Amino acid sequence: MAGRTHLNGLSYRPGESWQVMLICLVVISAIFLRFWHLNADIPLLQSADDLGDEGYWAWRARDLIYHGTIDIGSNFYQALAGAPLTVFLLHALGSLSGNFTLWEARFFTAFFSSILLLAGSYYLAYVRGRTMATLIFIALYGLFPLTLFYSRIGHLEQGVLLFLLLSFI
């Protein structure tokens, strides 16, 4: 294409370097916000039910760490059946740290949402070439308070959204 510069496989117009820097700065800020003080209490704007859901999804991994077994006949089997990858990743992280706290329960949610933010930004900016769409995506998914709150608690939806996006890329 005429008027485009190719650098390390990425294509952009010469006047777009400030846009690329802005996108990188906002993405790094959004990822920092996802991991900053991960073991804090939930915000006042969030429902207290979310904390109960967080414990529900992490219960199987906690049970496996502290008791060495998973009781499949219990009411909490849905977490293991619905998201075995998350349960076993939580178990591995909890086993490595020797403890199971809110930080371990929330780590993979923040990790999956950060990868989702990176993959979505990369897809929109470099594959589709849509700078404004990338900034809107980052503003709505990366920095909007509700999506930021829900990407910091131990739910399974961020992993589902990540694998859904990756299936379309």
Salt bridges, closest charged atoms under 4 A:
GLU16 OE2 - ARG13 NH1 3.01
GLU54 OE2 - ARG106 NE 2.54
ASP63 OD2 - ARG60 NH1 3.10
ASP63 OD1 - HIS67 NE2 3.77
GLU157 OE1 - HIS155 ND1 3.89
